[in-house]
Amino acid sequence: MPKIIRDVKKDIFLSAMQLFCEFGYDGVDMKMIAEKCNIAVGTLYNYYPNKNELFLNILKVSWEDTFLKLNKINMLNMPSKQKMRKFIEVIYNTIEKRRGIGWEVKKTKRCTHPKKDNNIGQFMQVLFTDMSTLISSMEKKDKYQHDPSIDIKLSEILLVSTVIMVDAHPQEKQKNIDYLCDLINTFIL
């Protein structure tokens, strides 16, 4: 009988993502991930040197997919408010799909050794910067057009508020999206 070769790295990624979503960063260890994948812990370490690197990889890959969708929306020729609504729907659905894994980003900072680079912090800066680049293409109301930090502020408001809304009001998705649109539309045309 031929041996079935499976994609171990993909299994690790999907299993770890599911576990992090279900139990949070602190509730998962490398042994749990290995058990879920039916591999030895040593095999897991061949793919990821530690839990923090695996978690960071999951965040990066999931947000890369989100930004592909956002960039497609950004290319559409439509008014800023319509574009922003589509952005918010994609961001909301992405964060909701990950079931709050975004909350773990803030907690994970303490897991990074203080003398090493703060990879999660760097990831968050890139995330906010990439989002602000998309938001910069939208027309702002006169009052905000000359504020050099408005785009980064809006990206922070949007991402953090979305995480909070998904977590605090999970049964009110449409109301949450409407609220986020109203909030951001205060600044754009």
Helices and strands as residue ranges (DSSP letters): H 8-23, H 30-37, H 41-47, H 51-74, H 80-97, H 101-108, G 109-111, H 119-136, G 142-144, H 150-168, H 173-185
